[in-house]
Amino acid sequence: MSLFHHVTRLLESNDYVRCLCIDFSKAFDIVDHAVAYLLRSLLHGLRLPEQIYMWILSFLSDRSQQVKWCDQLSTSRPINVGIIQGSGIGPMLYVILAADLKACSPENLILKYADDTNLLVPQCSDTSILDEFETIRNWTRLNKMQPNVKKTKELVFHRPNPRFSLPDPLPHIERVNGLKLLGVFLSANFKFDEHVNKMLCLCSQRIVPPQTA
């Protein structure tokens, strides 16, 4: 809803809005624990109680794991990357870590939901989508993360019956007419035909036909 709201607002004064849906390679799994210490200042800024602050730091450090196969148990090995998925605090810590990932220009927007990151750049902007993407890539390098270029897609929202030429696609980034975002199939023309068809297909697969006597 937030993405559609901002896109339609930007289309009031622009012929098109470029949307870059950025995929991070196993975002929760490759966060370096050295980066976790960058959370110190971020967590401190939240003014958490001292006990909670120290508990979170303890949660992130000095973790180890073992593998058990049949009756054999491996030696303990340290875990030096990753935020624990499935834990209540893991996604929250990732959100705090990514809080400083912002667009260079106030005319552009970065919309984040956990590790789903989407960049919106309108036609009339003082900072190109290529420069914005390079800034994001620099941020990922600083935080020891990896953008997955093969899974990153570009979607160009535009007004009906455009009489303009679409901008050139980004190098090595696939441009698509539609994609799935948080369970919703988005289309460049704002139609929901594909989403409705996918949902109907899913429902038909799950409906159990009545048993005949």
N, C-alpha and C positions, 0 to 999 in steps of 0.2 A: 504493500500500500504506500509506503514511504517512497519507494522508487518511482512508482507510477505518478505520485503526486508531484515530485520534483521534475520528472520528465515532461509532464503536461504543462507545468508552470514555465519551464524553459522554452518549450515549443511556442509559447505565446509571442516570443520575440526572436526565435531562431527557426530556421528551416529544418534543422535536424539536431539530434543530440546523440553523441557517441557514448555507448555504454560498454565498458571493458569489464568483463566478469573474470576476475583473477583467481586462479587456483594455486594454492600453496601445497607443495609436496609433503603430505603427511604432517600437516601443520602442528598437531599436538605431539607428534612422536619425535620430531627432530629439534625441538627447542633446546638449545644447549643450556646445561645447568649453570655455566658461567654467566649466561645472560640472565638467569634467574636473579642474580644479585643486582641487576639493574632494577629489579622490582622493589628494591629496598626504598629508594627515594619515592617511587610511585605509591607504594603502600603507606609510606610515612606521610605522604600528602593527603591520604584519606583519613588521617587522624584516628587510626584504629587503636583500641586498647593495647598496651604494651604486651600483655600476655598473648593476644591474638596475633599480633605482629610477629612475635618470636616463634609462635606455634607454626605459622605459615612458612617461615624461613626453615624451621626444622623439618617440615613436611617435604621441602624441596631438596634438602641436602642429605648426603650420606645414606643414600638408598642402595639396596643390593637385591639380587635375585638369584634363584637357583632353579634348575630344571630337574624334574623327577620323571624317570622312565622305568616302569615296572617297580622294582625295588632298589634301583640305582639312583642316587642323588648326586648331582654335580657339585662342584665346589662353588662357593659364593662368589659372584662377580659384581663389581660396582655398576650402578646405572648412572651414566653421565649425560644422558640426553632424555628429553621427553617430559611432558606434563601428564600426570596420571589421568587417563581417560576413564570415564565411568565414575569418577569421584565428583562430589558436589562442588568442590572448590577448583578443580582443574579448568573447566571452561571459563570461570570467573577470572582466574589468573591470566589466562590467555587474552581475555578482553582488556584487562589492565595493561598488559604488555603492549597491546596494539593500540592503546589509547593515543599515543603520540604520532600515529600514522595519519597524516592530514594532507589535504590537497595543497599544492603550492599557491594556487590562485583562489580568491574568494568566489570567483565565478564558476569554479568547478567543485564537484562534490565527491566525497568518498563515503559510501554507505557500507556499514559493517554489521554482520550478524554472526557472532562467534568467528570462525575462520573463513566465512564467506565475505569476500571483499569486492565491491563493485565501484568502479570509477565512472562518473558522469562528466562529460566535457561538451558543452554546447558549441554550436557553429561559431558564434562570436565570443571568443575567449582570448585573453592575453597570454595564456599558457597552453601550448599544444598538448594533445593527448600523449604524444611521444615523449615530451619532457616530463609529463606527470608520471608516466609509466617508468621512466628511468629513475625518477626520484623514489618511487616505490621499490624498485629493484635495489637501489642503494640502501634503503631502509632494511630490506630483507637481508642484505649482506651484513649490515651492522649488527642485526639481531640473529645472525647465523641461521637464517631460514632460506628456503629455496622456492622461487616461483616456478610453477610447472607451465612452461610456455605452450606445450602441446595441448594441455587441457584448458588454457586460457582462451576465451572466445570474445569476439567483438560483435555487438548488436547495434545497429544504427536505427534509432527511432526517428521517424520523419512524419511530416504532414501528409494527408492523403493527396494522391496525384501530384507528386513532386515535379516541379519544372526546373530542377537544378541537378547538378552532377554531385553524386555522393563523393566524399573525400576518399583519397587513396587508402587502402587498408594498411595496417601496421605490418612491418616485416616479421615474418615467421608467426603471425597471429592469424588464426582462421576467422574469417567473417561469416556469420551465419544469419539466417532470417528469423530464427527462433531458437530458444534454448530453455532448459529446465533450471529454475532457480527456487530453492527451498520448496520443492514439490509442486511448483506452479510453472506451466509452460508459457513462456513469454514470446510474443511475436512483434516484429518491427512495425506492423500495421495495427497493433493494439487489439487484434481479434483473438478470441479465445476458442476458436474452433478446435485446434489441436488439443488444448487442455480438456475440453468437454469430451472429445472423442477418446482420449486416453482414460479419463475417469469412467466413461461408460464401458470401455473395454475391460477395465479392472473390475468393475462391478459385475459384469457378465461372467467373469472368470470365477468370482467368489460366490455367486448365487447357485445354490444347490437345486437342481430341478426336482420337482415333486415326484415321489415314487408312485408308479402305476400299480393299481391293485392286481 
